[in-house]
Amino acid sequence: MALDKLVKVEVTAYSSVADRLLEELQDLTVLQIDPHSIEDWESEKDYIERAEENLISLRSKLQRLNRAMNFLEPFAPPIPLIQRFGGGLPELDKKTLETSVKEKKAEDFIEKVIELESKLSDIRSEIKDLNQKKKEIEPLIPLSISLSDLKLKSSGVIISKLEKEVFEQLKSSIDSPYIHVEEISDEETVYFLLVYLLSEEDRVEDLQKTYRFESLSLPDSNKTPSELMEEYNSKIDKLQNAQTNLLEEIKSVAKDIDVIRFYFDYLNTEIEKEEVKKRFFYTKKVFVINGWIKERDYPQLESLIKRYREADVRIIEKKKDEVPPVAYKNNKLVSPFELIVNLYSPPNPNEIDPTPILMPFYAVFFGICLTEAGYGLVIMLLTALALLILKPRGGNRKFITLFFILGAFTLVIGALIGTVFGINFDNLPENLAWLKRARYKIMIFDSSKDVLTFFALSLALGVIHLITGYLIKIYMLIRDGDWVEAVCDHLPWVFLLLSPVPKVLEKAMPQNKAFLDMVFYALVGLWAGILLFFSERSTLNPIKRIGKGLFTLYGVSGVLADVLSYSRLLALGLATGVIAGVMNTLAKMVKQMPVIGIVGFFLVLIGGHMFNLLISGLGAFVHSIRLQFMEFFTKFYTGEGVLFEPFSEKRKFTFKPVSQTKKG
């Protein structure tokens, strides 16, 4: 339950070895670098300004890289599923990564990609512009004169458009023989030609204001609309051919997208290195690093620093108000459940790591919520295949392993008290009677039939869970020397939660009823007495003490509500089995249909059970978390810790070689 012990260290070195030392620290991946804690002197700003300038340059390159990569990715071969989960990525050490980037001239490659992007953008923009012109000119195709011929010396010409109803009103309102209007296209929106003598210009302007139409902006061309349409189509065809050829070239270039991806990892690693430089303390010749390291990893850091004559490392005391980060120290079985704890909050350094305690409770609760051995087996098979085929790393591996463990617990719990794909073993044919016998030999009780036992089991697990939470709090208080609060404020609730035990045991040991009754009353008496007289310890006034005690006793309603919350285990467990049985019944009904019966049977059976697995699995995941966060953690846990993050290479498309990773 202990967290990994961290110590604060100080590394001092000459500025001449800064880059080389940082490279090795980044490769070692054991030191979290924090802002320096030197307050008596002011740091030299030249080094920080230089680091900031380098960062600006690197981020500018990264911005261009992201532009090129975002453009190229749709044309590149899809990333295999195995790589999406972190498996199968190239393993390159930092030097090889840097060499690869330089040999393939990544900057030139990016420049070429951006140039191709600009060309494609220009072509697409030109095609879009021509299509817009086509759209504008298309209604005017019936005109058999060139557009330039519409400009007359003694007359005015307007080509415009109106809704059909408005156009009819315009047409009927023209009473001058010197104004002529003619339809060009007869659609819902009417395009029309209006010709008038210049002497009627004022009247035409009034018509424009009344019916709200303006002269369309048309190209100044000596061609007819029909000829212009042909010209536009010809240009579009040429541009589309050019676009097709350009897309082929882009697809060819996209095959080498790894050049950009490797450069992405290289730049991010360099940016991380320059970022931490701003946290150092500098003099003209020396720089100082402050940070945190796991105590067991300190010899590795010391060994590295000793290789430099110009550097030194030592463990230093943290400041009184300084809160160190936290690092988990769990085995492979427990560590996947750190993901659950982190959803709430990592522990603070003064708390115990709740993960090893949460692990069995969460896994059991998840299994009971599903209560389906068949679904547990499916989860195990799917996650096992994912681990073997995808070969995930880091957080993805932990996440998949978490569900493998949950699947295993579900399989066992489902076999003991639940169902197997909703099968009713009582209705099996005679030749499968051995399955029924085997089932009942394994089963402790049938959760779908013995509901009261299932309900009692759910509440009993809840009581154990809550008692565990109180005991952890009591341990933490006694560890910190506050045994009075441990005994007076938290131990009584343990007595209360234990009080039903003697009553339950009376059924199994009726001959000891008198003794068990005495134990029951003793537990209830200890709970009530301690809270009544010791809840208020800041005064000797008996009225205040008893008044506060009575108020504290009212907290029993909250504890009982917490216990009843565990009835959700019963509800979810029953629902999964019932729905699984319903899916089987539906599949049998579909099977009786002619022709498509067999196909429908398998579709309903597989689809129904997969749907039930997903919905019930989500419910089990969420409600098991709720029981941990709302009922369990509230008894002893605050969290609010910050996870230990060692200085490392920030990679997305490559991995450090396994040997180096293990070393770090």
NORTA-V199337 format. One record per pair of residues at least 4 apart in sequence whose ideal C-beta (glycine too) atoms are under 8 Angstrom apart, sorted by the first residue. I is the first residue (numbers start at 1). GAP is how many residues later the second one is. Records with the same first field share a line. If there is no record, write none. Layout:
# NORTA-V199337
I=GAP ; GAP
This chain:
# NORTA-V199337
1=351 ; 352 ; 353 ; 355 ; 356
2=327 ; 350 ; 351
3=323 ; 324 ; 325 ; 326 ; 344 ; 346 ; 349 ; 350
4=290 ; 291 ; 292 ; 323 ; 324 ; 325 ; 640
5=289 ; 290 ; 291
6=286 ; 287 ; 288 ; 289 ; 318 ; 319 ; 320 ; 321 ; 343 ; 638
7=285 ; 286 ; 287 ; 288 ; 291 ; 308
8=282 ; 283 ; 284 ; 307 ; 308 ; 309 ; 310 ; 314 ; 316
9=22 ; 281 ; 282 ; 283 ; 284 ; 289 ; 292 ; 304 ; 305 ; 306 ; 307
10=278 ; 279 ; 280 ; 303 ; 304 ; 306
11=10 ; 20 ; 277 ; 278 ; 280 ; 290 ; 294 ; 300 ; 301 ; 302
12=274 ; 275 ; 276 ; 277 ; 299 ; 300 ; 301
13=4 ; 5 ; 8 ; 273 ; 274 ; 276 ; 292 ; 295 ; 297 ; 298 ; 299
14=4 ; 271 ; 272 ; 273 ; 296 ; 297
15=32 ; 267 ; 270 ; 271 ; 272
16=294
17=4 ; 291 ; 293 ; 294
18=4 ; 259 ; 269
19=4 ; 254
20=4
21=4 ; 287 ; 290
22=4 ; 251 ; 254 ; 255
23=4 ; 71 ; 250
24=4 ; 280
25=6 ; 8 ; 279 ; 622
26=68 ; 243 ; 246 ; 247 ; 621 ; 622 ; 623
27=66 ; 67 ; 622 ; 629 ; 633 ; 637
28=272 ; 273 ; 276 ; 635 ; 636
29=617 ; 618 ; 619 ; 620 ; 632 ; 635
30=263 ; 264 ; 267 ; 270 ; 271 ; 616 ; 634
31=258 ; 260 ; 261 ; 262 ; 270 ; 615 ; 616
32=259 ; 260 ; 261 ; 293 ; 612 ; 613 ; 614 ; 615
33=243 ; 246 ; 256 ; 257 ; 258 ; 614
34=245 ; 256 ; 257 ; 258
35=244 ; 255
36=7 ; 243 ; 244 ; 245 ; 252 ; 253 ; 254
37=253 ; 282 ; 285
38=5 ; 243 ; 250 ; 252
41=240 ; 242
43=4 ; 5 ; 237 ; 238 ; 239 ; 240
44=4 ; 238 ; 239 ; 240
45=4
46=4 ; 236
47=4 ; 230 ; 233 ; 235 ; 240
48=4 ; 229 ; 230 ; 234
49=4
50=4
51=4 ; 223 ; 226 ; 227
52=4 ; 226
53=4
54=4 ; 220
55=4 ; 216 ; 219 ; 220
56=4
57=4
58=4 ; 209 ; 212 ; 213 ; 216
59=4 ; 212
60=4
61=4 ; 46 ; 206
62=4 ; 202 ; 205 ; 206 ; 209
63=4
64=4 ; 46 ; 50
65=4 ; 41 ; 45 ; 195 ; 198 ; 199 ; 202
66=4 ; 198
67=4 ; 47 ; 50
68=4 ; 41 ; 42 ; 45 ; 46 ; 49 ; 192
69=4 ; 188 ; 191 ; 192 ; 195
71=42 ; 43 ; 45 ; 46
72=4 ; 41 ; 178 ; 181 ; 182 ; 185 ; 188
73=181 ; 184
75=172 ; 175 ; 176 ; 178 ; 179
76=178 ; 179 ; 181
77=177 ; 178
79=4 ; 5
80=4 ; 8
81=4 ; 309
82=5 ; 6 ; 307 ; 308 ; 309
83=4 ; 5 ; 6
85=301 ; 305 ; 306 ; 307 ; 311 ; 315
86=304 ; 305 ; 306 ; 307 ; 308 ; 310 ; 311
87=303 ; 304 ; 305 ; 306
88=303
89=564 ; 565 ; 566
90=168 ; 172 ; 563 ; 564 ; 565
91=563 ; 564 ; 565 ; 566 ; 567
92=4 ; 5 ; 8 ; 170 ; 562 ; 563 ; 564 ; 565
93=4 ; 563 ; 564 ; 567
94=4 ; 175 ; 555 ; 562
95=4
96=4
97=4 ; 165 ; 168 ; 169 ; 172 ; 557
98=4 ; 168
99=4
100=4 ; 162
101=5 ; 158 ; 161 ; 162 ; 165
102=4
104=5 ; 152 ; 155 ; 158
105=4
106=4 ; 153 ; 154 ; 156 ; 157 ; 160
107=4
108=4
109=4 ; 147 ; 150 ; 151
110=4 ; 150 ; 153
111=4
112=4 ; 141
113=4 ; 140 ; 147
114=4
115=4
116=4 ; 130 ; 133 ; 134 ; 137
117=4
118=4
119=4 ; 127
120=4 ; 123 ; 126 ; 127 ; 130
121=4
122=4
123=4 ; 116 ; 119 ; 120 ; 123
124=4 ; 119
125=4
126=4 ; 109 ; 113
127=4 ; 109 ; 112 ; 113 ; 116
128=4
129=4
130=4 ; 102 ; 105 ; 106 ; 109
131=4 ; 105
132=4
133=4 ; 86 ; 95 ; 99
134=4 ; 95 ; 98 ; 99 ; 102
136=80 ; 82
137=4 ; 81 ; 82 ; 88 ; 91 ; 92 ; 95
138=87 ; 91
139=22 ; 45 ; 46 ; 48 ; 50 ; 52
140=19 ; 44 ; 45 ; 51 ; 78 ; 85
141=84 ; 85 ; 88
142=42 ; 43 ; 83
143=41 ; 50 ; 81 ; 82
144=80 ; 82
145=4 ; 5 ; 79
146=4 ; 75 ; 76 ; 77 ; 78 ; 81
147=71 ; 72 ; 73 ; 74 ; 75 ; 76 ; 77 ; 78 ; 81
148=72 ; 73 ; 74
149=73
150=7 ; 9
151=6
152=4 ; 5 ; 43
154=43 ; 44
155=40 ; 41 ; 42 ; 43
156=39 ; 40 ; 41 ; 42 ; 45 ; 48
157=36 ; 37 ; 38
158=35 ; 36 ; 38 ; 46 ; 50 ; 55 ; 57
159=25 ; 32 ; 33 ; 34 ; 35 ; 56 ; 57 ; 59
160=31 ; 32 ; 34 ; 53 ; 54 ; 55 ; 56
161=28 ; 29 ; 30 ; 31 ; 52 ; 55
162=4 ; 5 ; 8 ; 27 ; 28 ; 30 ; 49 ; 51
163=4 ; 25 ; 26 ; 27
164=4 ; 23 ; 24 ; 25 ; 26
165=4
166=4 ; 45
167=4 ; 16 ; 23 ; 25
168=4
169=4 ; 42
170=4 ; 11 ; 37 ; 41 ; 43
171=10
173=34 ; 37 ; 38
174=5 ; 7 ; 33
176=20 ; 24 ; 27
178=18 ; 19 ; 21 ; 22
179=15 ; 16 ; 17 ; 18 ; 21 ; 24 ; 25 ; 28
180=14 ; 15 ; 16
181=11 ; 12 ; 13 ; 14
182=10 ; 11 ; 12 ; 13
183=7 ; 8 ; 9
184=6 ; 7 ; 8 ; 9
185=5 ; 6
186=4
187=4
194=10
196=4 ; 5 ; 7 ; 8
200=4
201=4
202=4
203=4
204=4
205=4
206=4
207=4
208=4 ; 5 ; 6
219=9
221=7
223=4 ; 5 ; 8
224=4
225=4
226=4
227=4
228=4
229=4
230=4
231=4
232=4
233=4
234=4
235=4
236=4
237=4
238=4
239=4
240=4
241=4
242=4
243=4
244=4
245=4
246=4
247=4
248=4
249=4
250=4
251=4
257=4
258=4 ; 395
259=4
260=4
261=4 ; 391 ; 392 ; 393
262=4 ; 391 ; 392
263=4
264=4 ; 388 ; 389
265=4 ; 384 ; 385 ; 386 ; 387 ; 388 ; 389
266=4
267=4
268=4 ; 381 ; 382 ; 383 ; 384
269=4 ; 380 ; 381 ; 382
270=4
271=4 ; 379
272=4 ; 375 ; 376 ; 377 ; 378
273=4
274=4
275=4
276=4 ; 371
279=10 ; 11
280=7 ; 8 ; 9
281=6 ; 7 ; 9
282=4 ; 5 ; 6
283=4
290=26
291=356
292=32 ; 33 ; 352
293=4 ; 5 ; 8 ; 353
294=4 ; 33 ; 350
297=4
298=4 ; 17
299=4
300=4 ; 363
301=4 ; 12
302=4 ; 11
303=4
305=6 ; 7 ; 8
318=4 ; 6
323=25 ; 26 ; 319
324=25
325=316 ; 317 ; 318 ; 319 ; 320
326=20 ; 21 ; 22 ; 23 ; 315 ; 316 ; 317 ; 318
327=316 ; 317
328=7 ; 10 ; 25 ; 27
329=24
330=4 ; 5 ; 7 ; 8 ; 23 ; 25 ; 26
331=4
332=69
333=26 ; 72
334=4 ; 21 ; 22 ; 25
335=20 ; 63
336=62 ; 63 ; 65 ; 66 ; 69
337=4 ; 18 ; 21 ; 22 ; 25 ; 26 ; 65
338=4 ; 17 ; 60
339=4 ; 56 ; 59 ; 60 ; 63
340=4 ; 15 ; 18 ; 22 ; 62 ; 285 ; 288
341=4 ; 5 ; 6 ; 12 ; 13 ; 14 ; 17
342=4 ; 301
343=282
344=284 ; 285 ; 289 ; 293 ; 295
345=293 ; 294 ; 295 ; 296
346=293 ; 295 ; 296 ; 297
347=4 ; 5 ; 6 ; 7 ; 290 ; 292 ; 294
348=290 ; 291 ; 292 ; 293
349=292
350=130
351=125 ; 285 ; 286 ; 287 ; 288 ; 290
352=120 ; 123 ; 124
354=4 ; 118 ; 279 ; 282 ; 283
355=4
357=4 ; 111 ; 115
358=4 ; 270 ; 274
359=4
360=4
361=4 ; 100 ; 104 ; 107 ; 266 ; 267 ; 271
362=4 ; 262 ; 263 ; 266
363=4 ; 42 ; 43 ; 46
364=4 ; 45 ; 49 ; 97
365=4 ; 96 ; 204 ; 255 ; 258 ; 259 ; 262
366=4 ; 40 ; 43 ; 44 ; 254 ; 255 ; 258
367=4 ; 9 ; 39 ; 42 ; 43 ; 44 ; 45 ; 46 ; 47
368=45 ; 49 ; 89 ; 90 ; 93 ; 201 ; 204 ; 205
369=199 ; 200 ; 203 ; 204 ; 207 ; 247 ; 250 ; 251 ; 254 ; 255
370=5 ; 6 ; 40 ; 43 ; 44 ; 48 ; 202 ; 203 ; 206 ; 246 ; 247 ; 250
371=39 ; 42 ; 43 ; 46 ; 47 ; 48 ; 76 ; 201 ; 202 ; 203 ; 205 ; 206
372=4 ; 38 ; 42 ; 46 ; 47 ; 48 ; 49 ; 50 ; 204 ; 205 ; 208 ; 241 ; 244
373=4 ; 37 ; 38 ; 39 ; 40 ; 41 ; 42 ; 45 ; 46 ; 47
374=4 ; 40 ; 45 ; 46 ; 47 ; 48 ; 49 ; 206 ; 235
375=4 ; 35 ; 39 ; 46 ; 201 ; 205 ; 234 ; 237 ; 238 ; 241 ; 242
376=4 ; 31 ; 32 ; 33 ; 34 ; 35 ; 36 ; 37 ; 38
377=4 ; 30 ; 34
378=4 ; 29 ; 235
379=4 ; 24 ; 25 ; 27 ; 28 ; 31 ; 234 ; 238
380=4 ; 24 ; 27 ; 28 ; 31
381=4
382=4
383=4 ; 17 ; 18 ; 20 ; 21 ; 24
384=4 ; 20
385=4
386=4 ; 6 ; 14
387=4 ; 5 ; 10 ; 13 ; 14 ; 17
390=6 ; 10
392=4 ; 5 ; 8
393=4 ; 262
394=4
395=4
396=4
397=4
398=4
399=4
400=4
401=4
402=4
403=4
404=4
405=4
406=4
407=4
408=4
409=4
410=4
411=4
412=4
413=4 ; 5
414=4 ; 5 ; 6
415=5 ; 27 ; 28
416=26 ; 27 ; 28
417=26 ; 27 ; 28 ; 29 ; 30 ; 37 ; 40
418=29 ; 155 ; 158 ; 159
419=4 ; 28 ; 29 ; 157 ; 158 ; 161 ; 162
420=19
421=159 ; 163 ; 188
422=155 ; 157 ; 158 ; 159 ; 160 ; 161 ; 162 ; 187
423=5 ; 161
424=4 ; 157 ; 160
425=10 ; 11 ; 14 ; 15
426=10
428=4 ; 5 ; 7 ; 8
429=4
432=4
433=4
434=4
435=4
436=4
437=4
438=4
439=4
445=4 ; 5 ; 8 ; 9
446=4
447=4 ; 6 ; 7 ; 126 ; 127 ; 130
448=126 ; 129 ; 130
450=4
451=4 ; 119 ; 123
452=4
453=4
454=4 ; 116 ; 119 ; 120
455=4 ; 112 ; 115
456=4
457=4
458=4 ; 108 ; 109 ; 110 ; 111 ; 112 ; 115
459=4 ; 104 ; 105 ; 107 ; 108
460=4
461=4 ; 105 ; 108
462=4 ; 100 ; 101 ; 103 ; 104 ; 107 ; 165 ; 169
463=4 ; 34 ; 37 ; 100
464=4
465=4 ; 101 ; 162 ; 166 ; 167
466=4 ; 27 ; 31 ; 93 ; 96 ; 97 ; 165 ; 166 ; 169
467=4 ; 27 ; 30 ; 31
468=4 ; 164
469=4 ; 162 ; 163 ; 164 ; 165 ; 166 ; 167
470=4 ; 20 ; 21 ; 23 ; 24 ; 27 ; 165 ; 166
471=4 ; 23
472=4 ; 163 ; 164
473=4 ; 13 ; 17 ; 162 ; 163
474=4 ; 12 ; 13 ; 16 ; 17 ; 20
475=4
476=4 ; 160
477=5 ; 6 ; 8 ; 9 ; 13
478=4 ; 5 ; 8
482=4
483=4
484=4 ; 53
485=4 ; 5
486=4 ; 5
487=4 ; 43
488=4 ; 42 ; 43 ; 46 ; 47 ; 49
489=46
490=4
491=4 ; 39
492=4 ; 34 ; 35 ; 36 ; 38 ; 39
493=4 ; 34 ; 62 ; 66
494=4
495=4 ; 28 ; 29 ; 31 ; 32 ; 35
496=27 ; 28 ; 31 ; 60 ; 63
497=62 ; 66
498=25
499=4 ; 21 ; 24 ; 25 ; 28
500=4
501=4
502=4 ; 14 ; 15 ; 17 ; 18 ; 21
503=13 ; 17
504=4
505=4 ; 7 ; 11
506=4 ; 6 ; 7 ; 10 ; 11
509=4 ; 7
512=4
513=4
514=4
515=4
516=4
517=4
518=4
519=4
520=4
521=4
522=4
523=4
524=4
525=4
526=4
527=4
528=4 ; 25
529=4
530=4
531=4 ; 18 ; 21 ; 22
532=14 ; 17 ; 18 ; 20 ; 21
533=12 ; 13 ; 16
534=11 ; 15
535=10 ; 13 ; 14 ; 16 ; 17
536=8 ; 9 ; 11 ; 12 ; 13
537=8
539=5 ; 6
540=5
541=4
542=4
543=4
544=4
545=4
546=4
547=4
548=4
549=4
550=4
555=4
556=4
557=4
558=4
559=4
560=4
561=4
562=69
565=62 ; 65 ; 66
566=61 ; 65
567=4
568=4 ; 55 ; 58 ; 59
569=4
570=4
571=4
572=4 ; 44 ; 47 ; 48 ; 51
573=4
574=4
575=4 ; 41 ; 44
576=4 ; 36 ; 40 ; 44
577=4
578=4
579=4 ; 33 ; 37
580=4 ; 29 ; 32
581=4
582=4 ; 26
583=4 ; 21 ; 22 ; 25 ; 26 ; 29
584=4 ; 21
585=4
586=4 ; 18 ; 22
587=4 ; 13 ; 14 ; 15 ; 17 ; 18 ; 21
588=4 ; 13
590=7 ; 10 ; 11 ; 13 ; 14
591=6 ; 7 ; 9 ; 10
592=5
593=4 ; 7
596=4
597=4
598=4
599=4
600=4
601=4
602=4
603=4
604=4
605=4
606=4
607=4
608=4
609=4
610=4
611=4
612=4
613=4
614=4
615=4
616=4
617=4
618=4
619=4
620=4
621=4
622=4
623=4
624=4
625=4
626=4 ; 5
627=4 ; 5
628=4 ; 5
629=4 ; 5
630=4
631=4
632=5
633=4 ; 6
646=18
648=16
649=7
651=4 ; 5
655=6
656=4 ; 5 ; 8
657=4
658=4
659=4
660=4
